[in-house]
């Protein structure tokens, strides 16, 4: 039997983080996993429609990053965001109701899988155009500075988004104006089916920050404590010095791009996917906790049961929620009441 | 009342609203140090400082999105497009972001912001700098579109647009900036979505907005000398469109000509024509006529440009046509 050296960031985070929070992070990861597995099931049953992008395999990024936040901090994400929403505090039942297109959904059934919003929890979507939301995060950070408030914005997007103009426009402004924002690239290696080597002129995404004289770090996105460690520093920098950071979290999605896509096929092999599954972020984290005497197999099972139960309750809540009524169709097109466009259309 | 330019009327509106509400800020290219590419923001940096009068890099999509994000976080951004032509690189933020946020968030995120700047052709600026894009934006639910024709309207409508809780596309007439008109000394606002009658008449209804109102009024003057009385109606807001006064006028005149600087295909005038025939079909004594920019990219050559732009002569011909005079 060999004993692996414990990485420095792991011992540092295990020592610095309250045990209850460490355990809660394990629970959040399990909840994210079970919830997404249930989403796949519900999609197959056609309870969930449209595009549905699952997060399985990437849990360490959202859970590690969000573990560093205060409740008043904001997050803005792309469309693979169910787990970000749950971890930011959105009610699992209301998220599932949204996926089902029901009235009690977080976005009242108007948004769906790609547009989860919860203003009270600081969840600012859920955006479907690759890179389109990056300037929004720059804008909320601008607003924080304008209003002299201390909240920080975390902006999540995939590595494919770093090739679109909004990424560069946003990083330039954030660095120029010193805005309290952390841009987190969830580099899961594939923009749909295009590997990063086939889409980006440079492999190290974090290096792109150099062009804007911005702080940056690369982190193992399968290691939740490493993510927490690195994002924690970036959030501090944003909050204390109003400086942006670009973080590249290297991770891997175990599922297809969306529910319409195969897990493997033309663009990656089954062996590659299975190989990455050996680095399962939940298993890794559990091993760290167990080695430190902070978790047992029994605890893992207990948390897993809880995650399964909460997911099941979420489905029941969604099932019970009514469809939006027809009179909600024209609601919220504008802030004031609005009806069909012209008299003659009525 | 004071006789001031359209530019100064807009400047007054910005200044008054910036004073009134600390969450209002102006952002765009050259709005601060340079005092505005068209001097609409003249003096604002000196009064409000660089935090509220924000010069940006040339990065329209980026700062349009910054505006949307700032609006989500509770501010009231005014985003200046140096001209509306440049908004085409920002249209994702306007259409997919600003216009849809309230709806797709189930009513949680209002976007109280104004995108403003000059639109339409000026003189020999050629194809990429001479566009009237109101039809593009007016087709999008979630946006409001305003295109004022006079200093009085410009000031009152811009103040309302800034106070409005929805994203407003505010299209100023590039060649109207130097035009003058009476503006009250005391504060006033003009509600969005209220059509105005610019000239009373009895024989034919002419609908026009922004600088086409000037063309309409000129033509109306000439036609008056021939004994033809035009009623010139300015919707001012193209979305939501207050079509009541247009229909009322058509019921009286039984004839309608719609003037639009932009392209004819799927233009705002096509929408108005639809609404007029739908609402006043029985009152029409002639098919509705349109006078629009011609269906080509704007050419540079002066003579060709003149051919493209709607003119009083073309409007007069259309009026005579609906009156069966030729």
Interface residues (C-beta under 8 A of the other chain):
Chain A: X74 X76 X105 X106 X107 X108 X109 X110 X111 X115 X117 X118 X119 X124 X125 X126 X128 X129 X132 X133 X134 X135 X136 X137 X138 X139 X140 X141 X142 X143 X144 X146 X147 X165 X166 X169 X170 X172 X173 X176 X331 X332 X333 X334 X335 X336 X338 X341 X342 X343 X344
Chain B: X25 X51 X56 X57 X59 X61 X62 X63 X64 X65 X66 X67 X68 X69 X70 X71 X72 X73 X74 X75 X77 X92 X93 X96 X97 X101 X102 X103 X104 X105 X106 X107 X108 X109 X110 X112 X141 X142 X144 X164 X165 X166 X240 X241 X243 X275 X278 X279
